[in-house]
């Protein structure tokens, strides 16, 4: 199939339709607004539903209703809007419903700014709403990967009956790149299942609920969810290793920052330096064992540099992977500033002997 | 003539039937049932009972069946409710309104294709009582959940069941916009002028001067505003809708409210418009009243401020 030049946000909208998602509920916020703007034109063409909600709070609860009624559905937002969706995502996870939430991260905290950032890492990977739940979090580093991960996102959402977050940043949402869609047209609908609320004609009634007043019952729910997350940690870890296999310095970065780091690494390798990249694609479950293996393959005294568009959030996971075996250096900018390849390269040079 | 059968174990002794019986044939009992309630007893003879069903209509607990002179059941408990005994306090009319909704859906043949949405508040467990597919929503978000479900399954009947804290306070935005979009859903809104489940705090609907745990000296409207008339507010929207207010505090009002609920679901079934029925209800526990005092208070304090009737109908059916 031929490539088309598309803006990241629009490509994600198209990717959702190709993945069979034709129900979208969302609210405008920069820098993701092109997703609803694209879908409001495209979804009627494929017999889908586009609805602009009155708030992100309402949007995520519309997703809850649509997911509970057994249709493949999604919403998209950006950082402050994702904060407002925390309540609904907790309910959706607790009720074990599938949905996809895109976060085109922008700078924070508070109203922050509209420029790209990765400062919602904690929010994305640590549950974000109340209670003992997790989202599966996918972090694309290009428009093409964002498109490809959309199909995976819906597959995982339905396999685990859990919200999946596609956690990109404003850079990926706003840039235009050639992109190839692997499938054509509107993807297949969600499979028939034994949990969706469709009207109880001819079967026992069903309930979608997260209230468990008896602590034993609630604990059983907690245990069931944890088993699911543990299974995802065993089966769904995705990552990329780039550059030297036994580097003197290993960069750990995700999303746009990994892509920028690759440019820096390419430059440094041309200088004859041995530098590698470990890029988690699943931010949750995080590829601890594989990152540790990459660290363990390095020579004694080799360095690890965590690079983020934040004040340092993923670094705690890198430290967990290292388990104290290595010091983890950090380089990052936040507030909407994006480190350039040269800045990353300069930092790496300073750390190398 | 007729007679009634009181299911002792279901009776909470609230006495709403005692007041409802036009012939004074039911009286408060002294024996306790296994749940610790002094259940009511039928003291009349079959010759005296007219089988009018007002006792059963008033009962919040599905506790009375009524037979006519030929021993035929004239008041049958709806299959739209489960057998579960509700957690509601004696004299609370949530149970009455649950029954009205279930009866209407059963009579319209819609039980098998209905999706209901329970709120947060006293009726949070409504999914245990309605005998069809049910969601339990986050506090105030039921209209958004209903929107998602209805947009996903437009051929199903989708309704929310919400109290005044849920709908008029935390869910103010969701109800306003669901109504304004003209979502083809039905909203059943119980207004008892207080937060029940959390133990009697002020609601947006609390009456001026009404004592609650957060207005211990009575609601001061200079400080907290006037009670919110949600039905009136929604009726100002330009989007076509069916907006009505009924009551559940007495048998007569309950029968009228059933008609309103039926019309609401008819509008939805015809794909016509958003439909909304506010139902005044009682909270004897948090009002600090007996069930029958609470019914009187609805009549005296609430209805003058929250007048009953149809506030808005879609243009197409007005003629």
Interface residues (C-beta under 8 A of the other chain):
Chain A: X23 X25 X49 X51 X53 X54 X55 X57 X58 X59 X61 X62 X63 X64 X65 X66 X67 X68 X69 X70 X71 X73 X87 X88 X91 X197 X198 X199 X200 X201 X202 X205 X206 X207 X208 X209 X210 X211
Chain B: X111 X112 X113 X114 X115 X117 X124 X125 X127 X131 X132 X133 X134 X135 X136 X137 X138 X141 X144 X145 X146 X147 X148 X149 X150 X151 X152 X153 X156 X157 X173 X174 X176 X177
